[in-house]
Amino acid sequence: MNKLTRKLPRTVLVLGVVSLLTDLSSEMIYPLLPLFLTTVLGAGALALGAIEGVAESTAALLKLASGIWADRVRRRKPLILAGYGLSSLARPLIGLAAAWPAVLGLRFADRVGKGVRTSPRDALIADVTPADQRGAAYGFHRAMDHAGAVIGPLAAAVLLTAAGLTLRQVFLLAAVPAVAVILVIVLGIHEAPRTRLGGGRQSSLSENWNGLGRPFHRFVLAMAVFTLGNSTDAFLLLRLSQAGVAPAWVAILWAAHHLVKMAATWLGGRLSDRAGRRPLILSGWAVYAAVYLAFATVDSLPWLITVFMAYGIFFGLTEPAEKALVADLVPATLRGSAFGCYHGAVGLTALPASLLFGWVWETWGHPAAFVMGAGLAALAAVLLLERRPEADKEVI
């Protein structure tokens, strides 16, 4: 590892490798899923929104539950292993689906695994990382996640073109990196027992929520409003497909998009340790609104591709800063619950967000849907600005 990663804790580095392999497997499937659903299985935009919305909302509920549970147990690793294991088993079976409801069921199982692992994993990263390095730690983790998302679509493109495989065969081959994930977790993560919340006392959700404090509550509200306009990225891929991008090139563009995200999150996390969390989040939301307005008004394919690449900057500005801000705002004993509430609030708005976006698309067309997303991003920014400056405990 170079000097940028040498000072990060070993657990953070191992979890970065886990995320790389997981996204390699996942992104062999995800960018091609809208095409598979609409052309092979005959599903429409509303069905696509339902599948992704139900999947993400399921993950949200379990992120909330697993976060609370992670504060009650002495080790977070078993929850992390169980979550990654379930997703690794379910995801490649999409290649055997004969109808879109089967895809819905498998995406449900995949997202159950994501829900079980995400909050304990994010809390573990905060546990092992000094406060002034949290942005860097989450930035590194997200960068590795996006690195896997670069490799996965490229592998899919090669298998579709050079090897001449079908979409179903590519999906089934995604099982190979998924198996490696489990081995890395079992052999690579060594977690020391931690002190349980309240000595193991079974605190209620309301007690945990109250203990997280008002600054955290306001942040979660702003995130929920933003996410209501942040539907699944499958709609962006569908827009590119409708604009004339071939299936293999959709996968290549998705990989290039993640290359931008990888670099942006790596740098954005470190920048948030110096410039503060909120300025980066607000800047990212501004980029998001601009991208969605462009997708609503631009018809030129080269411009759409350019804007889609710029979309990756939004993730770099927001993803590490949001997670670091969660850890900054709450007590150490409630980190699991805080990440559970954060992920839960974001994910529970995913179902209405994707359904609403799909309905607006089918009723009034894609321009109205993308303008709606931009407007909700602007509203969320206003909510995030409505605060007392002394209320936040951000690392600057």
Backbone hydrogen bonds, N-H to C=O, Kabsch-Sander energy under -0.5 kcal/mol:
donor,donor_aa,acceptor,acceptor_aa,energy
5,T,2,N,-1.5
6,R,2,N,-1.6
7,K,3,K,-0.6
8,L,5,T,-1.2
13,L,9,P,-1.7
14,V,10,R,-2.6
15,L,11,T,-2.4
16,G,12,V,-1.6
17,V,13,L,-1.8
18,V,14,V,-2.3
19,S,15,L,-2.1
20,L,16,G,-2.2
21,L,17,V,-2.4
22,T,18,V,-2.3
23,D,19,S,-2.6
24,L,20,L,-2.0
25,S,21,L,-1.9
26,S,22,T,-2.8
27,E,23,D,-3.0
28,M,25,S,-0.8
29,I,26,S,-1.5
30,Y,26,S,-2.7
32,L,29,I,-1.1
33,L,29,I,-0.8
33,L,30,Y,-1.1
36,F,32,L,-2.5
37,L,33,L,-2.8
38,T,34,P,-2.3
39,T,35,L,-2.7
40,V,35,L,-0.7
40,V,36,F,-1.1
41,L,36,F,-1.8
43,A,37,L,-3.5
48,L,44,G,-2.2
49,G,45,A,-2.3
50,A,46,L,-2.2
51,I,47,A,-2.6
52,E,48,L,-2.3
53,G,49,G,-2.5
54,V,50,A,-2.7
55,A,51,I,-2.1
56,E,52,E,-2.4
57,S,53,G,-2.4
58,T,54,V,-2.2
59,A,55,A,-1.9
60,A,56,E,-2.0
61,L,57,S,-2.1
62,L,58,T,-1.8
63,K,59,A,-2.3
64,L,60,A,-1.9
65,A,61,L,-2.1
66,S,62,L,-3.2
67,G,63,K,-1.8
68,I,64,L,-1.8
69,W,65,A,-2.4
70,A,66,S,-2.2
71,D,67,G,-0.8
71,D,68,I,-0.8
72,R,69,W,-1.5
73,V,69,W,-0.9
79,L,76,R,-0.6
80,I,76,R,-1.8
81,L,77,K,-2.9
82,A,78,P,-2.3
83,G,79,L,-2.1
84,Y,80,I,-2.2
85,G,81,L,-2.3
86,L,82,A,-2.1
87,S,83,G,-1.8
88,S,84,Y,-2.2
89,L,85,G,-1.6
90,A,86,L,-2.3
91,R,87,S,-2.4
93,L,90,A,-1.1
94,I,91,R,-1.7
95,G,92,P,-1.8
96,L,93,L,-2.1
97,A,94,I,-1.6
102,A,99,A,-1.2
103,V,99,A,-1.1
104,L,100,W,-2.2
105,G,101,P,-2.0
106,L,102,A,-2.1
107,R,103,V,-2.9
108,F,104,L,-2.0
109,A,105,G,-2.0
110,D,106,L,-2.6
111,R,107,R,-2.5
112,V,108,F,-1.8
113,G,109,A,-1.9
114,K,110,D,-1.7
115,G,111,R,-2.6
116,V,112,V,-2.1
117,R,113,G,-1.7
118,T,114,K,-2.2
119,S,115,G,-0.5
121,R,117,R,-2.2
122,D,118,T,-2.6
123,A,119,S,-2.4
124,L,120,P,-2.2
125,I,121,R,-2.1
126,A,122,D,-1.8
127,D,123,A,-2.3
128,V,124,L,-1.8
129,T,125,I,-0.7
129,T,126,A,-0.6
133,Q,130,P,-2.0
134,R,131,A,-1.0
137,A,133,Q,-2.7
138,Y,134,R,-2.8
139,G,135,G,-2.4
140,F,136,A,-2.7
141,H,137,A,-2.4
142,R,138,Y,-2.4
143,A,139,G,-2.3
144,M,140,F,-2.4
145,D,141,H,-2.0
146,H,142,R,-2.5
147,A,143,A,-1.9
148,G,144,M,-2.0
149,A,145,D,-1.3
150,V,146,H,-1.0
150,V,147,A,-0.6
151,I,147,A,-2.1
152,G,148,G,-2.6
154,L,150,V,-1.3
155,A,151,I,-2.6
156,A,152,G,-2.3
157,A,153,P,-2.8
158,V,154,L,-2.4
159,L,155,A,-2.3
160,L,156,A,-2.2
161,T,157,A,-2.3
162,A,158,V,-0.9
163,A,158,V,-1.9
165,L,159,L,-2.9
170,V,166,T,-2.1
171,F,167,L,-2.2
172,L,168,R,-2.0
173,L,169,Q,-1.8
174,A,170,V,-0.7
174,A,171,F,-0.9
175,A,172,L,-1.5
176,V,173,L,-1.6
178,A,174,A,-0.9
179,V,175,A,-1.7
180,A,176,V,-1.2
181,V,177,P,-1.3
182,I,178,A,-0.9
183,L,179,V,-1.3
184,V,180,A,-2.1
185,I,181,V,-2.1
186,V,182,I,-2.4
187,L,183,L,-2.3
188,G,184,V,-2.5
189,I,185,I,-1.5
190,H,188,G,-0.6
191,E,189,I,-0.5
194,R,74,R,-1.8
197,L,71,D,-2.7
199,G,196,R,-1.9
200,G,197,L,-1.8
201,R,198,G,-1.1
203,S,201,R,-1.6
208,N,204,S,-2.2
209,W,205,L,-2.8
210,N,206,S,-2.5
211,G,207,E,-1.9
212,L,208,N,-0.8
212,L,209,W,-1.0
213,G,209,W,-0.5
213,G,210,N,-0.9
217,H,213,G,-1.8
218,R,214,R,-2.7
219,F,215,P,-1.9
220,V,216,F,-2.4
221,L,217,H,-2.0
222,A,218,R,-2.1
223,M,219,F,-2.2
224,A,220,V,-2.3
225,V,221,L,-2.1
226,F,222,A,-2.3
227,T,223,M,-2.6
228,L,224,A,-1.5
229,G,225,V,-0.7
229,G,226,F,-1.4
230,N,227,T,-1.3
231,S,229,G,-0.8
235,F,232,T,-1.7
236,L,233,D,-0.5
237,L,233,D,-1.8
238,L,234,A,-2.3
239,R,235,F,-2.2
240,L,236,L,-2.1
241,S,237,L,-2.3
242,Q,238,L,-2.6
243,A,239,R,-1.5
244,G,241,S,-1.3
245,V,240,L,-2.1
250,V,246,A,-2.1
251,A,247,P,-1.7
252,I,248,A,-1.7
253,L,249,W,-2.9
254,W,250,V,-2.2
255,A,251,A,-1.8
256,A,252,I,-2.4
257,H,253,L,-2.7
258,H,254,W,-1.8
259,L,255,A,-1.5
260,V,256,A,-1.8
261,K,257,H,-2.0
262,M,258,H,-2.6
263,A,259,L,-2.0
264,A,260,V,-2.6
265,T,261,K,-2.8
266,W,262,M,-1.8
267,L,263,A,-2.0
268,G,264,A,-3.2
269,G,265,T,-2.1
270,R,266,W,-0.9
271,L,267,L,-2.3
272,S,268,G,-2.0
273,D,269,G,-1.0
274,R,270,R,-0.6
274,R,271,L,-1.0
275,A,271,L,-3.5
276,G,272,S,-1.1
280,L,276,G,-0.7
281,I,277,R,-2.1
282,L,278,R,-2.8
283,S,279,P,-1.9
284,G,280,L,-2.5
285,W,281,I,-2.2
286,A,282,L,-1.7
287,V,283,S,-1.9
288,Y,284,G,-2.3
289,A,285,W,-2.3
290,A,286,A,-2.0
291,V,287,V,-2.3
292,Y,288,Y,-2.5
293,L,289,A,-2.1
294,A,290,A,-1.9
295,F,291,V,-2.3
296,A,292,Y,-1.2
297,T,293,L,-1.3
298,V,294,A,-2.9
304,L,300,S,-2.4
305,I,301,L,-2.3
306,T,302,P,-2.1
307,V,303,W,-2.7
308,F,304,L,-2.3
309,M,305,I,-1.9
310,A,306,T,-2.0
311,Y,307,V,-1.5
312,G,309,M,-1.4
313,I,310,A,-1.7
314,F,310,A,-0.6
314,F,311,Y,-0.8
315,F,311,Y,-0.8
316,G,312,G,-1.4
317,L,313,I,-1.9
318,T,314,F,-1.4
319,E,315,F,-2.3
322,E,318,T,-2.9
323,K,319,E,-1.7
324,A,320,P,-2.5
325,L,321,A,-2.2
326,V,322,E,-1.9
327,A,323,K,-2.0
328,D,324,A,-2.1
329,L,325,L,-2.0
330,V,326,V,-0.8
334,L,331,P,-1.6
335,R,332,A,-1.2
338,A,334,L,-2.7
339,F,335,R,-2.7
340,G,336,G,-2.2
341,C,337,S,-2.7
342,Y,338,A,-2.6
343,H,339,F,-2.8
344,G,340,G,-2.6
345,A,341,C,-2.8
346,V,342,Y,-2.0
347,G,343,H,-3.0
348,L,344,G,-2.8
349,T,345,A,-0.8
349,T,346,V,-0.5
350,A,347,G,-1.5
351,L,347,G,-0.6
353,A,349,T,-1.9
354,S,350,A,-2.9
355,L,351,L,-2.5
356,L,352,P,-2.7
357,F,353,A,-2.5
358,G,354,S,-2.5
359,W,355,L,-2.5
360,V,356,L,-2.8
361,W,357,F,-2.5
362,E,358,G,-2.4
363,T,359,W,-2.0
364,W,360,V,-3.0
365,G,360,V,-0.8
365,G,361,W,-1.4
369,A,365,G,-1.2
370,F,366,H,-2.3
371,V,367,P,-2.2
372,M,368,A,-2.0
373,G,369,A,-1.7
374,A,370,F,-1.9
375,G,371,V,-2.2
376,L,372,M,-2.0
377,A,373,G,-1.5
378,A,374,A,-1.7
379,L,375,G,-1.9
380,A,376,L,-2.2
381,A,377,A,-1.8
382,V,378,A,-1.6
383,L,379,L,-1.9
384,L,380,A,-2.3
385,L,381,A,-1.4
386,E,382,V,-1.0
387,R,385,L,-1.5
391,A,388,R,-2.2
392,D,389,P,-0.7
396,I,394,E,-0.6
